[in-house]
């Protein structure tokens, strides 16, 4: 037999300070922070190398103070069909000509 369960839900500003801190702790421990997308980026970079696609890069600071070039890869939205992994390439096509940036 089905059972109805009622749950009271509060907005973050409505919580007490103790409840806000508990929510923050829960979020830090339970939120997606395991960098699961790194494998997607690594695989895509390898595929681009194989196909000869020259990804656009940006400098990323290292803990030692230096920088390294990181490909411009990101996820867009997930709010509609077609959202997902995106990339920036160093060349564009114009009227059949390849222009390297």
C-alpha positions as CSV (number, residue, x, y, z in Angstrom):
1,X,0.0,0.0,0.0
2,X,1.4,3.4,-0.9
3,X,2.6,5.7,1.9
4,X,2.7,9.5,1.8
5,X,5.8,11.1,3.3
6,X,5.7,14.8,4.0
7,X,9.0,16.7,4.2
8,X,9.4,20.3,5.2
9,X,12.0,22.1,3.1
10,X,13.7,25.3,4.0
11,X,15.6,27.9,1.9
12,X,19.2,28.4,3.0
13,X,18.6,31.9,4.4
14,X,15.8,30.5,6.6
15,X,18.2,28.1,8.5
16,X,19.8,28.8,11.8
17,X,23.6,29.4,11.8
18,X,24.2,25.8,13.2
19,X,21.9,24.4,10.4
20,X,23.7,26.5,7.8
21,X,27.1,25.1,8.9
22,X,25.7,21.5,8.9
23,X,24.4,22.1,5.3
24,X,27.8,23.4,4.2
25,X,29.6,20.4,5.7
26,X,27.2,18.0,4.0
27,X,27.6,19.8,0.7
28,X,31.4,19.7,0.9
29,X,31.4,16.0,1.6
30,X,28.5,15.0,-0.8
31,X,28.8,17.4,-3.7
32,X,30.5,16.2,-6.9
33,X,34.1,17.1,-6.2
34,X,35.9,14.0,-7.4
35,X,36.9,15.6,-10.7
36,X,35.1,12.8,-12.7
37,X,35.4,14.9,-15.8
38,X,39.2,14.8,-15.9
39,X,39.1,11.5,-17.8
40,X,36.7,13.1,-20.4
41,X,39.2,15.9,-20.8
42,X,42.3,13.6,-21.0
43,X,40.6,11.3,-23.5
44,X,39.5,14.3,-25.7
45,X,43.0,15.8,-25.6
46,X,44.4,12.4,-26.8
47,X,41.8,12.2,-29.6
48,X,42.6,15.7,-30.7
49,X,46.3,14.9,-30.8
50,X,45.6,11.9,-33.0
51,X,43.3,13.9,-35.3
52,X,45.7,16.9,-35.5
53,X,43.4,19.3,-33.8
54,X,45.3,22.1,-32.1
55,X,43.4,23.0,-29.0
56,X,43.5,26.6,-27.8
57,X,45.2,26.9,-24.4
58,X,45.2,29.3,-21.4
59,X,47.8,29.7,-18.7
60,X,47.0,28.0,-15.4
61,X,49.0,28.9,-12.2
62,X,50.9,26.1,-10.5
63,X,51.3,25.8,-6.7
64,X,55.1,26.5,-7.1
65,X,54.4,29.8,-8.7
66,X,54.9,28.9,-12.3
67,X,52.3,28.4,-15.0
68,X,51.4,25.7,-17.6
69,X,49.2,25.7,-20.6
70,X,45.8,24.1,-20.1
71,X,43.5,23.3,-23.1
72,X,40.3,25.4,-23.2
73,X,37.8,22.6,-22.4
74,X,34.6,23.1,-20.4
75,X,31.1,21.9,-19.8
76,X,28.2,24.1,-20.8
77,X,25.0,24.2,-18.9
78,X,23.2,20.8,-18.9
79,X,20.0,22.8,-19.0
80,X,19.0,21.7,-22.5
81,X,19.6,19.1,-25.2
82,X,23.0,19.6,-26.8
83,X,24.7,21.0,-23.7
84,X,27.8,19.2,-22.6
85,X,31.6,19.1,-23.2
86,X,32.9,21.9,-25.4
87,X,36.3,23.0,-26.6
88,X,38.1,25.9,-28.3
89,X,40.3,25.2,-31.3
90,X,43.2,27.4,-32.6
91,X,41.9,27.5,-36.2
92,X,38.7,28.5,-37.8
93,X,37.2,27.8,-41.3
94,X,36.3,30.8,-43.5
95,X,35.1,30.2,-47.1
96,X,36.9,26.9,-47.2
97,X,40.2,28.3,-45.9
98,X,41.7,27.2,-42.7
99,X,43.0,30.1,-40.6
100,X,45.3,29.3,-37.7
101,X,44.8,31.6,-34.6
